[in-house]
Amino acid sequence: MALLPFVAAVATAAPAVVETVNATAARARGAAVALYACSMFIGASLGPQLAGALTEHGFGSILRVTAAGLLLGAALMLSALRHQDSQ
């Protein structure tokens, strides 16, 4: 049941992220959107590989690694927002 709200949040946030990347890139919009798309495809490709590698350690390990990735993403986002506000 927790997966549905998570997927809905990602599906809702993805267009907003693309728009934010597009708006903040100024003259390098094409490169910024391409880099964002590349990072999305890398994550989509590595996610199943990581889950498969952690399967032998149990579902709890997969959840902990996923939570750590989400926390890292949130920390990077907050850092970028602070950097953007200071400019």
N, C-alpha and C positions, 0 to 999 in steps of 0.2 A: 504494500500500500504506500510505502514511503517513496517508491520509485516514480510513481505517477506525478506527484507534485514537483519532484526534482527535474524530471524530463520536461514538464510544463514550464518550469522556471528557466531552464536552459533554452527552450524553444522561444520563449518570450524575450529573453535577454540577447539572443544572438543577433537579431537585426539592429538592436540598439548599440551593440558593440561595433558592428560594421559601420553604422552611422557615426559613432564617436571617433573611430579610427579615420574615417573619411573627413570629418570636420576638423580634426586636429592636425592632419598631415600637411595642410597648406598646399604647397606646390608639388609635393611628392605623394599625391593621393594614390596613384597607380601602384607605386612601390609599397606603400603602407598597407593597402588592401591585399596585395599579393603576399606580403610577408605574413599578414594575419591569416590568410587562407592556407598558406604553407604550414604555419604552426597548428592550425586546426587539423589538417590532414595528418601531420606527424602525430598529434595526440590521438587521433582516431585510429591510427595504425598501431601505435605502441600500447594503447590501452588493453586490447585483448591479449597481447603478448605478455604484458605485465600480470594480468589476471591469471593467465595460464601458468606463469612461473610461480605465482603465489598460491595456487590451488592446493599444493601439498601441505602448506602451512595452515590451511583452514580459512573459512570465510571471514573470521575476525581479523586476520592479517590483511585481507583484501580491503576490508572496511577501513582499517587504520591507515593503510597507504593512500586510499582514496581521500580520506579526511585530511591527511597531511598535504596532499596535492591541492585540495580546495583551500586549505589555510594558507599555503604558499601563494596561490593565486590571489587570494584576498589581500595578503600582505603586499604583494607587488602592485595590486590595484591601488591600495591606499597610499603607497609610496609615490606612484605616478600622479595621483590626485594632489598630494602635497607639493610635489615638484611643479605641477601645472599651476597651482594657486600662487606659488612664490614668484612666478614669472610675470 
